[in-house]
Amino acid sequence: MNSIQTAHRGGLRAKSGVTFLASAILMAALATPTPARSRDCTNVRGTLLGHATGPNSFESVLSGDLEGTLLGTNFEILAADDEGTLHGVVDHAFISADGTFNTFADVVLSPIGSNVYRTSERNFFLPGGTGVFEDATGRLAIHAVFDFNTGEGSGRYHGRICTDTHTPAVESNFTTIDVPGATTTVALDINSAGAIVGRYTSAADGNTHGFMRSKHGALTTIDFPGAVFTVAAGINGRGDIVGMYRLPTDGSRVRHGFLLTDGEFTTIDPPNAAFTNALGINPEGHIVGRFCTAVVVPCTPDGGNMHGFLFADGEFTIVDVPGAIRTNAWKIDPQGNIVGGYTAGNGKNHIFIRKDGRFTTVALPPTVGIPLENGGINASGHIAATYCDTAPFTATSTGHGFALSRREFRPVDLRNAVSTGVFSINRRGDLVGFYDDTDGKRHGFLLRDRE
C-alpha cells in the first residue's frame, strides 16, 4: 500500500527508449555579481575541407571569414535513432591569424550512402580565446558531407561571432542566505513569487532543519513534528512545500518524504520505500523525488538502489530512465515535464527531461561530470544544475553552477567561492543554490535575473 500519513504543526503556515537533445555545458568562470556587457558582432561564413587524423579527431582547412585551421577532438557518437541518424558531440579549436577560439558542438549525422553522412553541427563557444577572439561568443553552424570510408569531408560554415566588452559589475542582483546560528545553509528551490526553501545545520543542536525565506527576506524554520532531521526541498507558487524528515525511532539512514500545505504535514513514501526525498512540486500539486527500497547501501544520489518517482492524483509512478543504473527526479514544471539525473550503464551521469512519458537526455561534453543530487526547471523549460570540470563528479570536485536555455548557456561561479552549486530556477530566471567560501563555510544564495 502507498504510505501516506498526515500530521499537523501548530503555528506554522507555509501558504504564501531514450532520445537525445544535444546541448552544451561550456566550462567557464563567471564572476558574480555578473558584469553587464556590450557586444560587437560580425557575421562570418566560408567553406572547409577536412580529413580524419584519428578515430576521434580530424583537421580541416578553413576558407572565407575564418581563414585558417579547424581541429576536431573528442568526437563521440552518443546515440542512433531508428532511421540510422547518429547523434554525437565534438570539441573544436578554430585557429586563424587573428587568434583562436574553442567550441563544443552537438553533431547530427544523417546517412546518405554506405558509411557516408551529411553532418550538421551547432557550436557553443568556450572561454579561453586569444587575439580578437579573447572574449568571443556567438553562434556558429557547420554543414558538411563526410565519408567514413575515406576519412574525407567538405562543407561550409556560417554564423555570428561577438566580442564582449565588460562594464562594471552590478552588485544588487546577488544575495547571500545564511540562517542565523547556522553552520551551513543551502537554498534548494525558489518559486515564481520569490519564496525560497532549503536546509541548514544548527550550531546549537547540530541537527538539520528546513527553512523558508519569504520574498521579503523573512526566515521561518520548518521541522516535521518530532523529527530530528528535516529538509525543505521544493516549493510551488501556492506555497506548498515538500521535503524529507527522519524521526528519532528511524534508523540513521531512513528518510520519509513530506508535503506541507496550509500548516499540515503529510508523509509521502512510495510503496516499499526505505528512503524517500521529495524534491519538487508544481502548481498542480504533482510531486517528484527519489527513493530507495533498501538502505544497506546509503541511498545517496550517486549510490544505492535509487529510483525517481512521480506522485500525482494520489498515485505513485516510478520514474526510471530505460537502462539506467539509478535515476533521480529533481523538479517538475507546470506542464508536468520532469528534469532529473541518471547514471547510464557505463557509469556516467547525465541529465534527462521526461515529457509525455518519453525521456530526452541532455548531452554534455565527455569530460564534464554531473552530480545526481539536485537541479531545476522552470515554466519556460530552462534548466539549472551543477557540473564539474572532469568526470566523474566526486565529493572533492570543484562545482560550477549553470543555467541553460535553448539560446544561451550561463555558467555560475560566485565571486571568491571555491565551489558553487545551483539547484533551482524560477519563471523569472532567478537562481538559488549554495557556495563554499575560502574558509570552508557553506552559504545559500539568491542570484536574481537582471532582465
N, C-alpha and C positions, 0 to 999 in steps of 0.2 A: 504493500500500500504506500501511497505517497505520504511523506511525513510533513504535515502542515499543522503547526501549533500556534496559538495566539497568546500574547502576554501584553499587559498594559503598564506603561510607565507614567505615573502621575507627574504633572508639572512640565513635561516636555512636549511641545507641539512643533513638529517639523513641517508644517504645511507651507509654507512660503515655498562518377568520372570527373577530374579536376581540370578546368581550363585556366589559361594563363593570361593575365593582364600585365604587360610589361611596363613597369615604371622604374624610377631610379632613386636610390639613396646616394646623394652626392656628398662625398666626405669632405666637410668644410668646417671652418670655425666661424661662428657668428657671435661677435661681442654683443652683449646685451647690457644696457639698452641699445636697440638697433639703430644705426645711423640712417638718416634719410639719404636718398640717392637721386642724382640726376644722371641721365644716360644719353650717350652719344651713340646712335645706332646706324649701321651701314648694311645694306643688302649685299649678299655675296652669292655667286653661282659659278659653276665651272664643271670640268669633267675629271675623271680619274681612270687610271689604267693600272691594274694590280695583279699580283701573283702570290700564292701561298709560300710562306717561308718556314712553315712547320705545321703540325697537326692542329694547333690552336692559335696560329698567328699568320699575318700577311703584311705585305707592303705595297703601297700604291703611289703612283706619281700623280700629283695634282696639277691641273692647269686651270687658268682663269683667275678669279679674285684671290684665291688662296694658294697661289702657285708654290709648290714645294713637295713635301712627302707626308703621306699618311701611314702611320704604323698602327696595326691592329693586334692586340694581345688578349689573352684570357678569353678567347672565343669559346662559348659553351652553348650547346643545344639543351634547352630545358624541357621541351615537350613537343609532341607531334599530334596533330588532330586527325580525324578520320579521313580527310581528303589528302593527307600526306604533307600538309603545310607544317613547317618547322618553326618553332619559336625559341629564340635564344638571346644571348647578351654578349657584348664585346666592349673592351676598353680601347680608346683611340688616343693617339697623340698626333696632332696636326702641327707639322714643323715647316716654318717658312722663314724667309729672310727677315721678316718684320717681327718675328717672335714665335712662341709655341703656346698652344693651349691643349688641354686634355678634356675628353668627354667620356661618358659612359652611354652606351647605346642599347636600346632594345631592337631586336632584329626579327623580321618575319621573312621566311624563305618559302616561296611558292614554287612547286615543281613545274617545269615546262619541258622537260626531257629527261633522259636517263642520267640521273645524278647532276642535272643542270637546273639551277634555281634562279628565279627572279627575286632579288632581295630588296627589302625596304627597311631603312633604319631611321629611328628617331633618336637624336643625340641630346644628352643633358650635360651641360657644362660643369666641369670640376674646377676647384680652385688651383692656384699654383701656376698660372700662366706667366709668360715672360714677354718682354718688349711691349708692343702695343696691346698685347693680349693679357696684360698683368691682372686686370680685373674683369676679364671677358665673361659675358653672359649672353643669352640669346637662344635662338632655335636653329637647328641645322638638320636637314634631312638628306639622306643618300639613297639613290635608286640605282641598282646595278643588276647585271646578269653575271652569275659565277658558275663556272664549270668545275665541279669537284673531280672530274676525271683528269683534267689537265692542270688544275690549280690556277687557272687564269680567269680574270674577270675585268669588266669595264662598266662604266656608268657615269652618273652625273650627281652633283650636289647642289643644293640651294638653301638659303636661309637668311638669317638676320643676326648679326653679331653686334653686341652693345658693350661699350666700356663704361663702367660705373665710376662716378666721382662722388666720394663720400663727403658729407657735410656733418657738422657737429651733432653728437648724439642727443636724442630726446629722452630725458630721464623719467617722464611721467607715466610711461606705459608698463613699468616693471614694479612689482610689489613682493617683498619677502613676507612669507606667512610663518610665524612662529607662535605656537600656543604658549602662553605664559607658564613657566615652570616645567616646560618640556625639554627633554634632552634631544629628541628628534621630532621633526614634523614633516609629513608628506601629504601633499594635496593630490587627490585621486580622481576627482570629477568636478565639472562645472556645468551648470545648466544655463538655459537661454537667458535667465534673469540675472545671472552673475553669482548665484549662490554656489558655494564650494563645500565639498565634503572631503574627509581624509582621515588620517590616523596620527596619533602622537604617543610618545612614550613619556610617562610622568616621572620626573625626578623624585617625587615624594614616595610613590609606591612601586615604581619600576614596572607597572603594568601598561599595556597598550589600550588606548581609548580611542573612540571615534570622535570626530568633531564636525560641526557645520559652521561655516563662516558666511554671514549674510552678505548681500551685495554692498552693504554699508560698512562692513568690516567687523560686525559683532560676532563673537565666538561663543558657541554652545557645545558643551561636552555631550556625547551620545554614548550611553552604556546600556547594553541589553540587561534587563533586570537580573541581578545576581551573578552576572558574568565577571570573570577575571581577565577577559580579553575581548575587546570589541574593535572592529574596523568598519568605518562608514566608507563604502567604496563607490557608490553610484547615486546620482540624484537626477530626477526628471524635472520638467518645467513646473509641475504641480507641487514640487517639494517632497515627493515620496522618495525615501532613502532605502538603499539595500546595502548589505554588507555581510559580515560574518562575526561569530562570537564563540567563546568557549566557557563552559561552566566549571566550577571547582570539582565537580564529580566526573568530568570528562577526562579522558587520557590527554596527555600533553600534546599529542598530535591531532586530536579530534577538533573539528570545526563544524559549526552549523551556519547555514545561511539565514538571513532575516530580511523582512520587509518592514519598514517603519512608515506608517501613514496615519495622519491625524492623531499622533501620540500613542498609537497602538502598534506593538511589535507582533509580527507573525513569523514563526520559524518556517523556513523553506529548505527542505532537504530532498533531493531526488531519491527514488527508490534504491535501497541498499547502500546509500552513501555513508561513508565513514568520515568524509571530509567534504565540506561544501563552502564555496566562496561565491556569493552573489556579487557580481561586479558592475552590472549596468542595468538600467531600467529606462524605457522610453515613455512617451506621453500616454500610450495605451495601457501602460502598466505591465508590459511584457518584460520579463527579467531574464538575463543571461549571466553565465558564470562558468565555473569549473567545479568538478567533483571527482573524488576517488572512492572506490568501493573497498579499499583496504589501506591501512596506514602502516603496514610493516616497513615499507619504504616511505619516507615522508612525501606527502602529496604537495611537493613544491612545483612551481611552474616548469622547471626543467628536469623533473624526475618523477618517479611513481607512475601509477596506472591512471593517468589523468584524462578526463573527458570533458568536453564542453556540454552545456545544457541550455535549453530554452524553456522557460515556464510561462505559458500563455493560456488564458482562459481555463485555468485550473488543471492543465495537463503539462507533463514534462516531455520534452523531446531531446534525445541525445544529439549533440552537435559534434560529430567526428568527421574530419576530413578523410575521404577514402584513402586507405593505405598509410595513414599517419600512425606514428608510434604513440603520440599524445596530442591532444587538442585542448585549447583554452579559448573560450568565448569571452571577449573583453567588454564590448558595448553593443547596443542595438539602437539604430536610428528610428525616427518617426515612421518611416516606411517599412520597418521590420527587417532591414538589412543588418547583418551581424558582421562585425570585424573581430578578428582574433589572431592567435598564433598557433602554429602546429610544428611538430617535428616529423620530417619525412623519414622514409625507411632507411635513407643513408645517414641519418643522424643530424641533418642540417635543419635549422629553424627557418620558417617562412611566416609571412603574414597572409591571411586569407580574408576574403569578403564572401559572405553567403547571401545570395539574393534569390528569392523564389525557389529555395531549396537547392540551388546549384552553387558550387564553390568555385571561386576565382582566386588564384594565387598572385600576389604582387611580387613580381620577380625582381631580385636585388643583385648587385654585383657579387661575384663568387666569394670575394674576400670579406664581405660585410657579415658581422654577427648580429643576430636579433634575439633578445631575450623574450621569453614567452609570458612574462609577468603581467603586463597590462598595456593598454593603449586605448585609442578612442576614434570615434567617427561622428561627424555632425550631420545636420539635415541636408547639406549640400554634397555629401559624400567625401568630404575632406578627411584625411586620416592623420592622426597624431600618434607617435610612438617613439621608441628609443632604439639606438643601434650603437655598435662599437666598430672600431676600425678593422678588426680581424675576427674571423670565425674560428671556433665557437665563442659565444659570449660567456664569460665566466665571472665569478664573484670579484675577481681582481681587475676586470676590464674597465677601461675608461668609457663611460657612457656619453652619448650625444643624443639630444632630442631632435625631432624633426616634425614638420607639418607638410603634408603632401596633397596637392590638388592636381587636377588634370593639366593645369598650365604652369605650375610652379612648385619647386621643392624648396622648403625653407628650413635650413639647419638651425638648431638652437643650442648654443653653448654659452652659458651665462658667464658674465664677466667675473674674473677672479675665482671661478669654480673649478674644482679638479674633476668633477663628473656631473653630468646633467641627465635627468630622465624626464620625459614628457608622457603623460598618461591620459589626457583628455583635451578635446577641442569643442567649443560650443558653436552655436549658429553664427555668432559674430566673428569667430576666428580667434577668440581668447584661448590661451593655453594655460594648463596647470600641470604641476609635477613636483620635482624635488631637485635640489642641487647640494653637493658636498663642498664645504668651504675648505680653505687651506689648513684649518685646524682640525679637520675631520668631522665637523658637526654637520648634520643633515637638516636642511630647511625646506619648507614648502615654498612655492612661488606662484604668482599670477602674472602672466605676460599678456597684456591687453593688445588686441589688434589695433593698429594705428589708423586704419582707414575708416 
